[in-house]
Amino acid sequence: MTTPAPPPQPAAAVPDLPPERPTQAVVLAGGQGTRLRPYTDDRPKPMVEIPGTGTPIIGHQLAWLAAEGVTDAVISCGHLAGVLQEWLDAAELPLRTVTVVEPEPLGRGGGLKYAAAHLPDPGAPWYATNGDIWTRFPLGEMAAFHTERDALATLALARPRIPWGAVETDAFGHVTDFVEAPPSPFHINAGIYVFAAAFTALLPDRGDHERATFPRLARERRLAGYPLPQGAYWRAIDTAKDLTEAAAELAARPGR
């Protein structure tokens, strides 16, 4: 007598795995920061300290990246690179860093590609950030947004406040209100990116990726824009006024 085969067992449920989050990043820290002089006369722009913190801009950046799961950062240096290298060597950092200096000016896209060649895992996605950005928001959420849209590159989008007061009018032309420093109605490139591994090969060896690579990806619908979450802190440090305002904002934020 033949024993009937047991009924097939249902397949074990496969847990939903989180999307792949980058653990490596490039920080573009080679700018001269001419609008921040005299602060940048003896140091590169990312080495300028936010008043009251005792920590340079890049120190805040690296702490944020580490808190968001980044274990390795390539620092692309230029102006007064030795000052930045000396600080990195002496600082107790929460992640591993490697510094690179372009052998000759390569442009923004070429410099990004040169730095990316020094990432520890060329087959994995990576973050990039400009060295003069001070921000706090969940990078993991941006990485998930990037993955869901099958993008090759995703840029964070900010709506900075307009530095002037705005005037509101009705349809007849009567002034109805004055609004001090309202948010811009347009998004801008916030200088923080998520890149797929395949993006690196699309960067120019020399030149500007925002004039070549990004427009091409936009036409192919492979470039995504991630609006920063409501209430997320973001500021580009370009002038002495930005330093003063950043220090005041930091002092006013709980859990700074």
C-alpha positions as CSV (number, residue, x, y, z in Angstrom):
1,M,0.0,0.0,0.0
2,T,1.4,3.4,-1.0
3,T,1.6,6.0,1.7
4,P,0.2,9.3,0.4
5,A,2.6,12.1,0.3
6,P,2.1,14.7,3.0
7,P,0.4,17.9,1.9
8,P,2.7,20.7,0.9
9,Q,3.6,23.1,3.7
10,P,3.0,26.8,3.2
11,A,6.2,28.7,2.6
12,A,7.6,30.5,5.5
13,A,6.7,34.2,5.6
14,V,9.6,36.3,4.4
15,P,10.0,39.4,6.6
16,D,10.0,42.8,4.9
17,L,13.6,43.9,4.8
18,P,14.4,47.5,5.0
19,P,15.8,49.1,1.8
20,E,19.5,49.1,1.4
21,R,20.9,52.1,3.3
22,P,24.3,53.5,2.3
23,T,27.0,53.2,4.9
24,Q,29.5,55.3,3.0
25,A,29.6,59.0,2.0
26,V,31.6,61.6,0.2
27,V,31.9,65.1,1.8
28,L,32.9,67.8,-0.7
29,A,35.1,70.1,1.4
30,G,37.4,71.8,-1.1
31,G,35.7,75.2,-1.5
32,Q,37.6,78.4,-0.7
33,G,34.7,80.2,1.0
34,T,35.5,83.7,-0.2
35,R,32.3,85.1,1.2
36,L,33.3,83.9,4.6
37,R,36.5,85.8,4.8
38,P,38.3,86.6,7.1
39,Y,37.3,83.3,8.7
40,T,38.6,81.3,5.7
41,D,41.9,83.2,5.4
42,D,43.6,80.4,7.4
43,R,41.3,77.5,7.1
44,P,39.0,75.8,4.6
45,K,35.3,76.7,4.7
46,P,34.2,73.4,6.4
47,M,36.7,74.1,9.2
48,V,34.9,77.3,10.2
49,E,33.4,76.9,13.7
50,I,29.8,77.7,14.6
51,P,30.0,80.2,17.4
52,G,29.3,78.7,20.8
53,T,29.9,75.1,19.7
54,G,33.7,74.8,19.5
55,T,33.2,72.4,16.6
56,P,33.8,73.1,12.9
57,I,31.0,72.6,10.3
58,I,32.5,69.4,9.1
59,G,32.5,68.0,12.7
60,H,28.8,68.5,12.9
61,Q,28.4,66.9,9.5
62,L,30.4,63.8,10.4
63,A,28.6,63.3,13.7
64,W,25.2,63.5,11.8
65,L,26.4,61.0,9.1
66,A,27.6,58.6,11.8
67,A,24.3,58.8,13.7
68,E,22.5,58.0,10.4
69,G,24.5,54.8,9.9
70,V,27.5,55.9,7.9
71,T,30.7,54.1,8.8
72,D,33.1,55.5,6.1
73,A,33.5,59.0,4.7
74,V,35.8,60.2,1.9
75,I,36.6,63.9,2.4
76,S,37.4,65.7,-0.8
77,C,39.8,68.5,0.1
78,G,41.2,71.5,-1.8
79,H,41.8,74.9,-0.3
80,L,44.1,74.6,2.7
81,A,43.7,70.9,2.8
82,G,46.5,70.4,5.3
83,V,44.5,72.3,8.0
84,L,41.5,70.0,7.5
85,Q,43.7,66.9,7.5
86,E,45.4,68.0,10.7
87,W,42.0,68.4,12.4
88,L,40.8,65.0,11.2
89,D,43.9,63.3,12.4
90,A,43.6,64.8,15.9
91,A,39.8,64.5,16.3
92,E,38.0,61.6,17.9
93,L,35.6,60.8,15.1
94,P,32.6,58.4,15.1
95,L,33.5,57.0,11.7
96,R,36.4,56.2,9.5
97,T,37.6,59.0,7.1
98,V,39.9,59.1,4.1
99,T,41.0,62.4,2.6
100,V,41.7,63.0,-1.1
101,V,43.0,66.0,-3.0
102,E,42.4,66.4,-6.8
103,P,45.7,66.3,-8.7
104,E,44.3,69.2,-10.8
105,P,41.0,71.0,-10.9
106,L,38.4,68.6,-12.2
107,G,35.2,70.6,-11.8
108,R,32.3,69.6,-9.5
109,G,31.4,66.4,-11.3
110,G,34.9,65.3,-11.9
111,G,35.8,66.0,-8.3
112,L,32.9,64.0,-7.1
113,K,33.9,61.1,-9.4
114,Y,37.5,61.2,-8.2
115,A,36.4,61.1,-4.6
116,A,33.9,58.3,-5.2
117,A,36.7,56.2,-6.5
118,H,38.1,56.0,-3.0
119,L,34.9,54.7,-1.4
120,P,35.5,51.3,0.4
121,D,32.7,49.6,-1.6
122,P,32.3,50.7,-5.2
123,G,29.4,48.3,-5.7
124,A,27.2,49.9,-3.0
125,P,25.1,53.1,-2.9
126,W,26.5,56.2,-1.3
127,Y,25.6,59.5,0.1
128,A,27.3,62.8,-0.8
129,T,27.0,66.2,0.9
130,N,28.5,69.7,0.3
131,G,30.9,70.6,3.1
132,D,29.1,73.9,4.0
133,I,25.7,72.4,4.8
134,W,24.5,72.0,8.4
135,T,21.4,69.9,8.6
136,R,19.5,67.3,10.6
137,F,16.9,65.0,9.1
138,P,16.5,61.1,8.7
139,L,18.8,60.1,6.0
140,G,17.3,56.6,6.1
141,E,14.0,58.0,5.0
142,M,15.7,59.7,2.0
143,A,17.4,56.4,1.1
144,A,14.1,54.6,1.2
145,F,12.5,57.3,-1.0
146,H,15.5,56.9,-3.4
147,T,15.0,53.1,-3.6
148,E,11.2,53.2,-4.0
149,R,11.6,55.4,-7.1
150,D,14.3,53.2,-8.6
151,A,16.4,56.4,-9.0
152,L,20.1,56.5,-9.9
153,A,20.4,59.8,-8.0
154,T,18.2,61.6,-5.5
155,L,18.8,65.1,-4.2
156,A,17.4,66.6,-1.1
157,L,15.2,69.7,-1.7
158,A,15.0,72.6,0.7
159,R,12.8,75.7,0.8
160,P,15.0,78.3,2.5
161,R,13.5,81.5,3.8
162,I,13.5,84.6,1.6
163,P,15.8,87.2,3.3
164,W,13.3,90.0,2.7
165,G,9.8,90.7,3.9
166,A,7.0,89.7,1.5
167,V,3.9,91.8,0.7
168,E,0.5,90.1,0.2
169,T,-2.2,91.8,-1.8
170,D,-5.8,90.9,-2.8
171,A,-7.1,90.7,-6.4
172,F,-7.9,94.4,-6.5
173,G,-4.4,95.4,-5.4
174,H,-4.9,96.3,-1.8
175,V,-2.1,95.3,0.6
176,T,-3.5,92.7,3.0
177,D,-0.5,91.6,5.0
178,F,3.3,91.7,5.5
179,V,5.2,88.5,6.0
180,E,8.7,88.6,7.4
181,A,11.2,86.2,5.7
182,P,8.6,83.7,4.3
183,P,9.7,80.3,2.9
184,S,10.6,80.4,-0.8
185,P,7.7,79.1,-3.0
186,F,10.4,77.1,-4.9
187,H,12.5,74.1,-3.9
188,I,16.3,74.4,-4.2
189,N,19.0,71.7,-4.3
190,A,19.9,71.3,-0.6
191,G,23.4,69.8,-1.4
192,I,22.7,66.3,0.1
193,Y,22.4,63.3,-2.2
194,V,21.8,59.6,-2.4
195,F,23.5,57.8,-5.3
196,A,23.2,54.3,-6.7
197,A,26.5,52.5,-7.3
198,A,25.9,52.8,-11.0
199,F,25.7,56.6,-10.9
200,T,29.4,56.9,-10.4
201,A,30.2,55.8,-14.0
202,L,27.9,58.5,-15.3
203,L,29.8,61.3,-13.7
204,P,32.1,63.3,-16.1
205,D,35.9,62.9,-15.6
206,R,36.0,66.6,-15.8
207,G,33.2,69.2,-15.6
208,D,29.9,69.8,-13.9
209,H,27.5,67.0,-13.2
210,E,24.6,69.4,-12.7
211,R,24.9,70.6,-16.3
212,A,25.4,67.2,-17.9
213,T,24.6,64.1,-15.8
214,F,21.6,65.5,-13.8
215,P,19.7,66.8,-16.9
216,R,20.2,63.5,-18.7
217,L,18.8,61.5,-15.7
218,A,15.9,63.9,-15.4
219,R,14.9,63.2,-19.0
220,E,15.1,59.5,-18.3
221,R,13.1,59.9,-15.0
222,R,15.9,58.4,-13.0
223,L,16.6,61.6,-11.0
224,A,14.4,62.0,-7.8
225,G,13.9,65.0,-5.5
226,Y,13.3,64.4,-1.8
227,P,11.6,67.3,0.0
228,L,13.1,67.8,3.4
229,P,10.5,66.8,6.1
230,Q,8.5,69.5,7.7
231,G,10.5,71.1,10.6
232,A,13.8,69.6,9.5
233,Y,16.8,71.9,10.1
234,W,18.8,73.0,7.1
235,R,21.2,75.8,6.5
236,A,24.0,76.6,4.1
237,I,26.9,78.4,5.7
238,D,27.9,81.0,3.1
239,T,28.4,84.3,5.0
240,A,29.3,85.6,8.5
241,K,25.6,86.4,8.9
242,D,24.8,82.6,8.4
243,L,27.2,81.8,11.2
244,T,25.5,84.2,13.6
245,E,22.0,83.0,12.7
246,A,23.0,79.3,12.8
247,A,24.4,79.8,16.4
248,A,21.2,81.5,17.5
249,E,19.1,78.7,15.9
250,L,21.2,76.1,17.5
251,A,20.8,77.7,20.9
252,A,17.0,77.8,20.5
253,R,16.7,74.1,19.5
254,P,16.0,71.5,22.2
255,G,18.3,68.5,22.4
256,R,21.0,70.3,20.3
